[in-house]
Amino acid sequence: MPAIPTAPAPGPDRFLLARRHRLPSSSASPSSNQQRLLPTGLLRLPARPRAAPMSAEARAPAPPAAPPAHPTYDLKAVIALALSEDAGDRGDVSCLATIPSDVKAEATFIAKADGVIAGISLADMIFNQVDPSLKVEWFETDGNYVHKGLQFGKVYGCARSIIVAERVVLNFMQRMSGIATLTKAMSDAARPACILETRKTAPGLRLVDKWAVLIGGGKNHRLGLFDMVMIKDNHISVAGGIANAMRSVDQFLEKEKLTVPVEVETRTIEEVKDVLKYAAENKTSLTRIMLDNMVVPLPNGDVDVSMLKDAVQLINGRFETEASGNVTIDTVKKIGETGVSYISSGALTHSVKALDISLKIDTELALQVGRRTNRA
């Protein structure tokens, strides 16, 4: 798979004060109760009242998750592309026209809905690429549960730079937080089964979407076509049956001296039996059996999971099992109770509802900027 092309480096006016593209060095965010030292010349704006924090028990217990490892995906290039999409060939003409270049400001992140916050680490990268002099402080971490009205972070520095970065930061964070919020809800309902996403991600945002799933407490399915053999219905049809397809995979992996997970899709109990028969008679690299559409919707809105449960019992732990199809927040608990190892849901990423988040510069800044502009 070809690498995502790196966007050309921006000129000085491209992002408004974006001087270079580099990933931020890791450093611990200061605690919210520590004394904050503002950069020299920063407008000290009135502090907004913070909402009462959630109890420790109400927060998601999972530590912040690192992005999935990918051999070609370039997060820095994806960020640069998003910024270039906004900046075009002129930069932010609104900021250039209304805000003096030397004005500094403080802006606050506010949750506008309840949910799991995700994308904080990515936001740090974006702010750094726009303007490395910006200072960001977070009161929450990726994976924490936030409620409507909670102020969970601040950014300090050049007002123009903050506004240039604002929409790109929020677009990523809102999407990631929506994915993480649904993943957390489905993961909690599915236990002891694990929730997986699929490859039904936004084009170009595969790693970002899958990162959000990890933050929400799920696990990743294959990242792409390269890291798992997944024998699906079309492969089986062309190969002339499940046994032929599995035999071809085993021969290919042996010839290439390649070790990767192998999953095969089944749609009926008979196909499960065919897989188990092949595995009993042959040395195989098979690791997981997908039980596709064995969750049957009922007219009353419920689901019949009897076929799925029979398939899990038939496999009897010899291979991992994965339920797929008709998985929703309303059905996932019943599916998880069948004993299946994993439950995959495309809806986590293809039908995500973004979590509403805002980044607000205090209105006092607007008055100060206006007075300065008029005097000039």
ROTI-976620 format. One record per residue (C-alpha): residue in one letter; z, x, y. Coordinates in steps of 0.5 Angstrom, whole numbers, plus 500, padded with zeros to 3 digits. Example, Ala and Ser with C-alpha at 12.3 -4.5 7.8 and 13.67 -1.06 7.14 Angstrom:
! ROTI-976620
A516525491/S514527498/
! end
This chain:
! ROTI-976620
M500500500/P498503507/A503505512/I504500518/P500504523/T505507529/A504504536/P502509541/A507511545/P508507552/G507510558/P513510563/D511503566/R510500559/F517497558/L520499564/L524505564/A522506556/R522514556/R522515548/H522512541/R527514537/L533511532/P540511535/S545516533/S550512529/S557511532/A562506531/S562501536/P569501541/S574495539/S574489544/N581491546/Q580498548/Q579499555/R571500557/L569505561/L563502565/P557507567/T557510574/G554505579/L554499574/L556492578/R562490575/L561483574/P566477573/A568477565/R566471562/P572467558/R571469550/A572463545/A578464540/P576468534/M575466527/S581467522/A579473518/E579468512/A573465515/R569471516/A564473511/P567478507/A561483506/P561489509/P554490514/A548492509/A543497510/P536495510/P532496504/A529502502/H522502502/P517508501/T512506507/Y515501512/D516504519/L522500523/K521504529/A513502529/V515494528/I519495534/A514498538/L509493536/A514487538/L515491545/S508492546/E506485544/D510483550/A509489555/G501488554/D498493559/R502492565/G509491563/D514486565/V511484572/S516479573/C522484573/L517489577/A517483582/T524481583/I529486581/P530493584/S529499579/D536501581/V540495579/K545495574/A548489570/E552487564/A549482560/T553478554/F551475547/I553468546/A553464540/K550457541/A551455534/D555456528/G553461523/V552468520/I550473525/A545478523/G541483526/I546487530/S544494528/L537492529/A538490536/D541497537/M535500535/I531496540/F535497546/N535504544/Q527504544/V527500551/D532505554/P536510551/S541510557/L543502555/K550502553/V551496547/E558494545/W559489539/F565485538/E563483531/T559486525/D553484521/G555479516/N561476520/Y561468521/V561466529/H562459532/K558456538/G561459544/L563466541/Q561472546/F560477540/G557483544/K555486551/V550491554/Y550495560/G545499564/C539498568/A538490569/R530491568/S531494561/I536489559/I531483561/V525487558/A529488551/E532481551/R527476548/V525482543/V532483541/L533475540/N527474536/F529478531/M537476531/Q535469531/R531469525/M535474521/S541470523/G538464521/I536467514/A543470513/T546463515/L542459509/T543465504/K551465505/A551458504/M547458498/S550464495/D557461496/A554454492/A551458487/R556462484/P557466479/A549466479/C546471485/I541468490/L534472491/E529471496/T522472494/R515475498/K514469502/T516472508/A513473515/P507478515/G509484517/L517482517/R518483510/L523488510/V527485516/D527478512/K530482506/W535485510/A537479513/V538476506/L543482504/I547481510/G548474508/G550476501/G544475497/K540480493/N533482494/H528481489/R522486489/L520488496/G512488494/L507489489/F509496487/D517496485/M517491479/V512488474/M512481475/I507477470/K506471473/D501465471/N495468473/H496474470/I498471463/S491466464/V487472465/A490476459/G490471454/G497469453/I504471454/A504476448/N497479450/A500480458/M507483455/R503488450/S498490456/V504492461/D508496455/Q502500454/F501501461/L508503463/E508508457/K501511459/E503512466/K510514464/L513509469/T520506469/V520499473/P523493472/V519488468/E519480469/V515475466/E514468468/T515462463/R514454464/T516451458/I521452452/E515454448/E513460452/V521462452/K520462445/D514466445/V517471450/L523472445/K518473439/Y514478442/A521482444/A524481437/E517484434/N516490439/K519495443/T518492450/S520494457/L522487459/T528486463/R528479466/I525472464/M523467470/L525460468/D520457473/N520449475/M525448469/V529444475/V526437475/P527433481/L529425479/P528419483/N535418486/G534425489/D538429484/V535434479/D535435471/V537442469/S537440462/M531444460/L534450464/K540450461/D537450454/A532456456/V538460458/Q542458452/L536460448/I535467451/N543468450/G544474454/R538478451/F535479458/E537477465/T534470467/E532467474/A531460476/S525458480/G523452483/N526446486/V532450489/T535447495/I542447498/D543441495/T541443488/V543450488/K550449485/K548445479/I543450478/G548456478/E552452473/T547453468/G549460466/V542463469/S543470472/Y539469478/I536464483/S530465487/S529461493/G522462498/A526457503/L531463505/T525466509/H519461509/S523455512/V528459516/K531455522/A533460527/L540461529/D541459537/I543466541/S543467548/L543473552/K546472559/I547476565/D552473570/T550469575/E553473580/L548479579/A542474581/L546473588/Q547481589/V540482587/G538477592/R542480598/R540487597/T532485596/N533481603/R536486606/A531491604/
! end
